[in-house]
Amino acid sequence: MSPEARRLRLAARTGAIAPFEVMEIQSLARGLEAAGRDVIHLEIGEPDFRTPAPVVEAARRALAERPMNYTSALGIAPLREAIARHYADRHGLAVDPARVVVTAGSSAALHLAFAAFLDPGEEVLLADPGYPCNRHFVSVLGGVPKAVPVGPEERYQLSAAAARAAWSERTRIAMVASPSNPTGTLVPPTEMSALAALAREKGGVLLADEIYQGLVYGQDARTAAHEGEDVLVINSFSKYFQMTGWRLGWLLAPAAAVREVEKLAQNLYISPAAVSQHAALAAFLPETTAILEARRQELAARRDFLVPALEALGLRVPVKPEGAFYVYADCSAVTDDSFGFARRLLEQAGVAVTPGKDFGFHRPERHLRIAYTQPVARLEEAVGRIAALLRAGA
């Protein structure tokens, strides 16, 4: 903390929040682009596709025809009903729309879930590596993020056995992400069932982050909502539906907790953006689904090119990603410092990737997250630039 910050008496909790390194890399990349360099962006977890046209058109109509006032803190009824139908149509699961809480992005859903179920001093079990903001949400609320190291042997996922070993008297929540950021791996259905049973046995809660749930390749993705109403499930319109800047997500909450979540949402956020909610109604239209499914197949093709191409360079991929749009590559054969390597890769080759230090404390120096959010032609060029850098002995 700088002397100026200390004089301002900032809250101590700010000291526990680490910088989001991917944003640091992006800022450096933008600076290089401003100076005339061509940079291939494989660092940011954002689809390169534009929001589907039916969603944009629905927003235009809503702006022209509806007042953009505050909505219910839980979201507009038609959207809550549409999300519930989505679970019936895609997963064969009956969900009461009253359990659907529409939120200002999945980040708000996470905030509300932790605020509703976590008291200060209580622990949240988290897989390491994992999305960094999760542990920061816990810390800001006075909870204790408890990282559980996971590797290729566990497919980079928290298992029921590991959760049981890490569970203490202070543990309240076990959190999983399926598919995961940064690894793109899934929690197998049997493991999800075992985790839900463990949480019940311990008097705790299982929280499933499914924001990449629509982006799964070569198999059906089973939602954790099948495990029971007491499992908290978070999803988003950002990734599969490609509405990142619209800031809209949702939380499936137990019926008995909805009123408490609503009170928190009223005070913390007032309501999700009205125009985003009306636009999102079009996200479930058949014509939108056709667009999204074609794009999902494109992402699968990118993955199938990139994984073997990286391995040919010595960037090992111990577990092939099953979803999302990330490869978590072991770069230890070419460097013992993934952060320094990522900087050189950006500065010397014009390829932006994210070093493992963003995602936790379990061997971050030997991993890179590479997002396949560029067309195959650009991925081919990126691989060529990395190869040239390696040949030069960087």
Buried (B, 14 or more C-beta within 10 A) or exposed (E): EEEEEEEEEEEEEEEEEEEBBBEBBBEBBEEBBEEEEEBBBBBBBBBBBEBBEBBBEBBEEBBEEEEEEEBBBBBBBEBBBBBBEBBEEBBEBEBEBBBBBBBBBBBBBBBBBBBBBBEEEBBBBBBBBBBBBBBBBBBBBEBBBBBBBBBBEBBBBBBBEBBBEBBEEEBBBBBBBBBBBBBBBBBBBEBBBBBBBBBBEBEBBBBBBBBBBBBBBEEEBBBBBBBBBBBBBBBBBBBBBBBBEBBBBBBBBBEEBBEBBBEBBBEBBEBBBBBBBBBBBBBBBEEBBEBBEEBBEBBBBBBBBBBEBBBEBBBBBBBBBBBBBBBBBBBBEBBEBBBEBBBBBBEEBBBBBBBBBBBBEBBBBBBBBBBBBBEBEBBBBBBBBBBEBBEEEB
